[in-house]
Amino acid sequence: MRPFKGLFPLATWLMRFAVVFFVLTTYWKTFTFFNFQTVMFYVSAIYVIFSVLLFIGGLLHKGSLTVLSSLILILVTGYHAFLNLESKLDHNFAVYVVLGSIFIYFFTTGNKR
């Protein structure tokens, strides 16, 4: 069976929306608390800012904003997944693996239409 390429644009926008939705529901409260003393504030700030930039990058013709945002998000996701690993593989780690996979997809494809 051949892939249905007509839904490719919808699929990429759904991934962008899912990333923003996940990041805002997970990190918004920490981000708005503005506790500059914790590392988690900076991780949350990077996630919120660059996930929104990843979404905005999809609206632009060139894919450079998408690629740059994805690269930053890959690095932060790797760092955050390493912190959440705590010597066990659980659903929290799996979430960051899936999220990292989405970021790697956008890093490798940019704004492919």
Contacts in CASP RR format, 6 or more apart in sequence:
PFRMAT RR
TARGET T0000
AUTHOR 0000-0000-0000
METHOD contacts of the structure
MODEL  1
MRPFKGLFPLATWLMRFAVVFFVLTTYWKTFTFFNFQTVMFYVSAIYVIF
SVLLFIGGLLHKGSLTVLSSLILILVTGYHAFLNLESKLDHNFAVYVVLG
SIFIYFFTTGNKR
9 113 0 8 1.000
12 109 0 8 1.000
12 112 0 8 1.000
15 102 0 8 1.000
15 105 0 8 1.000
15 106 0 8 1.000
16 54 0 8 1.000
16 55 0 8 1.000
16 58 0 8 1.000
16 106 0 8 1.000
17 55 0 8 1.000
18 102 0 8 1.000
19 51 0 8 1.000
19 54 0 8 1.000
19 55 0 8 1.000
19 73 0 8 1.000
19 99 0 8 1.000
19 102 0 8 1.000
19 103 0 8 1.000
20 51 0 8 1.000
20 52 0 8 1.000
20 54 0 8 1.000
20 55 0 8 1.000
22 99 0 8 1.000
23 47 0 8 1.000
23 48 0 8 1.000
23 51 0 8 1.000
24 48 0 8 1.000
24 51 0 8 1.000
26 47 0 8 1.000
27 43 0 8 1.000
27 44 0 8 1.000
27 47 0 8 1.000
27 48 0 8 1.000
28 44 0 8 1.000
28 48 0 8 1.000
30 40 0 8 1.000
30 41 0 8 1.000
30 44 0 8 1.000
31 41 0 8 1.000
31 44 0 8 1.000
31 45 0 8 1.000
31 47 0 8 1.000
31 48 0 8 1.000
33 41 0 8 1.000
34 41 0 8 1.000
35 41 0 8 1.000
43 76 0 8 1.000
43 79 0 8 1.000
43 80 0 8 1.000
46 72 0 8 1.000
46 73 0 8 1.000
46 76 0 8 1.000
47 73 0 8 1.000
47 76 0 8 1.000
50 69 0 8 1.000
50 72 0 8 1.000
50 73 0 8 1.000
50 76 0 8 1.000
51 69 0 8 1.000
51 73 0 8 1.000
53 65 0 8 1.000
53 68 0 8 1.000
53 69 0 8 1.000
54 65 0 8 1.000
54 66 0 8 1.000
54 69 0 8 1.000
54 70 0 8 1.000
54 73 0 8 1.000
54 103 0 8 1.000
54 106 0 8 1.000
56 65 0 8 1.000
57 63 0 8 1.000
57 65 0 8 1.000
57 66 0 8 1.000
57 69 0 8 1.000
57 111 0 8 1.000
58 65 0 8 1.000
58 66 0 8 1.000
58 111 0 8 1.000
60 66 0 8 1.000
60 111 0 8 1.000
61 111 0 8 1.000
62 111 0 8 1.000
63 110 0 8 1.000
63 111 0 8 1.000
66 106 0 8 1.000
66 110 0 8 1.000
66 111 0 8 1.000
67 106 0 8 1.000
67 107 0 8 1.000
67 110 0 8 1.000
69 106 0 8 1.000
70 103 0 8 1.000
70 104 0 8 1.000
70 106 0 8 1.000
70 107 0 8 1.000
70 110 0 8 1.000
71 107 0 8 1.000
73 100 0 8 1.000
73 103 0 8 1.000
74 100 0 8 1.000
74 103 0 8 1.000
74 104 0 8 1.000
74 107 0 8 1.000
77 96 0 8 1.000
77 99 0 8 1.000
77 100 0 8 1.000
77 103 0 8 1.000
78 96 0 8 1.000
78 100 0 8 1.000
80 96 0 8 1.000
81 93 0 8 1.000
81 96 0 8 1.000
81 97 0 8 1.000
81 100 0 8 1.000
84 92 0 8 1.000
84 93 0 8 1.000
84 96 0 8 1.000
85 93 0 8 1.000
END
